[in-house]
Amino acid sequence: MIVPRSRPGHTSNRPGSADVQCLGPVGENAAVTSPEPTTQTAAPAGTQRSAHLFARARAVTPGGVNSPVRAFDAVGGTPRFIASARGAWLTDVDGTAYVDLIGSWGPMLLGHAHPEVQAAVAEAVARGTSYGTPTVPEVELAEEIVSRAPIEAIRFVSSGTEATMSAIRLARGFTGRDLVVKFAGCYHGHVDALLASAGSGLATFAEPGNASPSTPGVPASATELTLVLPYNDRTAVEAAFAEHGDRIACLITEAAPGNMGVVPPAPGFNAFLAETCARHGALFVSDEVMTGFRASRLGQWGLDGAVEGWRPDLMTFGKVMGGGFPAAAFGGRADVMAALSPQGPVYQAGTLSGNPVATTAGLTTLRLATEEVYTYLHQVGDVVKAGAAEALAAAGVPHTIQSTGTMFSVFFTGEAVTDFAGAQRQDLPAYAAFFHAMLDRGIHLPPSAYEAWFLSAAHDDRAVQTILDALPAAAEAAARAGGKA
Ligand SMILES: Cc1ncc(COP(=O)(O)O)c(C=O)c1O
């Protein structure tokens, strides 16, 4: 396998890979691309300290984690407690280093501990951490995002969940309507109204009142105004709008779903959604919390709306725009955003919204996220995807690799995945075996088959080669677990 070289002078420093030309690091991040793991990645030092911490955590925190998927429930085993991270590498409390393919679930576009981001954050911290008054970095970050995204105004919040929750409230307040349309398998955070049939394959031509809460604690009254449709299904969208169009406040969709694995919108699907909403006086809310500044420099919109000539009415952002800190946002048309308090009547607020440290991290990250970074992510992604496809094919494991821009995921099914029902046809035991075989060889994949694999600009030759070296044995493990064609 040939790994593209983005700049001369960077070759793999891992034994046995002298014949492989590898990507160099991007920009100033060169300084963090070659940390020295304290142990061999191919021979983990054990998990005693992680296991001990997990036991302590479980005694005081439900499931031992502060966000469910971190618990390894889908793959079994002991979650690794990470002590530090640099560039493309995580080091756990037992001293084992892993190539990171989680990337904090999306934010770490530049890799961990980027020196410029760290320096900017350190300076911001030295000036104090939160004032509860307007600050310079939040204005600059707002200007940066408004100049890059097809929005005219923006409001900062602290999480993607807050962003989608606020966008929906604003859509309802602006239109004076109540119904919200979403797609099965799209995740928009743990907003009550959006936890309707999320993660369920039961999507139908929904009737108001028929969308069932996905979790105890969400009353039926919170989801009875939510319509859940199958993703990529124009007929279902047309039927829902024909029936309920004059009551629909907004349709919210992941700009390209990444929370059931990466399921790209069919060509023209987002344009169709925007046009359908406009025709019925509803707002089109494009959730770019995951894809924003990740799928491309302009997010998923840069791959479709910018080319096709349409704009969402509202957008939501998070992850990359926070540079690893709790920052998120929603924004959109000036007339819609003007309905927001204190300019308009729709109330929304936050003690830490636009926090100066978080907005400094986000601003520095976005300024460093040049076209060169995205070109690099494409190149390195192509190498990893080709390596995964080759290894899985050689082992006879049914698989499908899907991408949108620089985002991709590997499905453990031989069929193309266009919706949540398709994603659910994966061989989950095969993924669990694959995951653990990769982990044993020093690669930390997301502990769920329904997630994107996140690369960063710091995934250099050595990190990529470590992934490539691990893939064949992991594919064999998946085959043994039942994933053979
Ligand atoms: C598309 C999308 N929207 C919203 C959210 C919620 O963001 P947060 O976890 O910051 O609340 C996520 C989180 O993964 C997401 O992927």
PDBQT file of the ligand as one rigid body, heavy atoms in Angstrom, charges set to zero:
ROOT
HETATM    1  C1  LIG A 501     -25.243  15.602  14.982  1.00  0.00    +0.000 C 
HETATM    2  C2  LIG A 501     -25.213  15.829  16.458  1.00  0.00    +0.000 A 
HETATM    3  N1  LIG A 501     -26.049  16.722  16.997  1.00  0.00    +0.000 NA
HETATM    4  C3  LIG A 501     -26.053  16.964  18.320  1.00  0.00    +0.000 A 
HETATM    5  C4  LIG A 501     -25.192  16.292  19.157  1.00  0.00    +0.000 A 
HETATM    6  C5  LIG A 501     -25.212  16.573  20.630  1.00  0.00    +0.000 C 
HETATM    7  O1  LIG A 501     -24.030  17.223  20.990  1.00  0.00    +0.000 OA
HETATM    8  P1  LIG A 501     -23.532  17.197  22.514  1.00  0.00    +0.000 P 
HETATM    9  O2  LIG A 501     -23.067  15.799  22.784  1.00  0.00    +0.000 OA
HETATM   10  O3  LIG A 501     -22.434  18.215  22.548  1.00  0.00    +0.000 OA
HETATM   11  O4  LIG A 501     -24.696  17.590  23.364  1.00  0.00    +0.000 OA
HETATM   12  C6  LIG A 501     -24.310  15.348  18.637  1.00  0.00    +0.000 A 
HETATM   13  C7  LIG A 501     -23.390  14.602  19.513  1.00  0.00    +0.000 C 
HETATM   14  O5  LIG A 501     -22.760  13.651  19.134  1.00  0.00    +0.000 OA
HETATM   15  C8  LIG A 501     -24.309  15.120  17.241  1.00  0.00    +0.000 A 
HETATM   16  O6  LIG A 501     -23.474  14.242  16.676  1.00  0.00    +0.000 OA
ENDROOT
TORSDOF 0
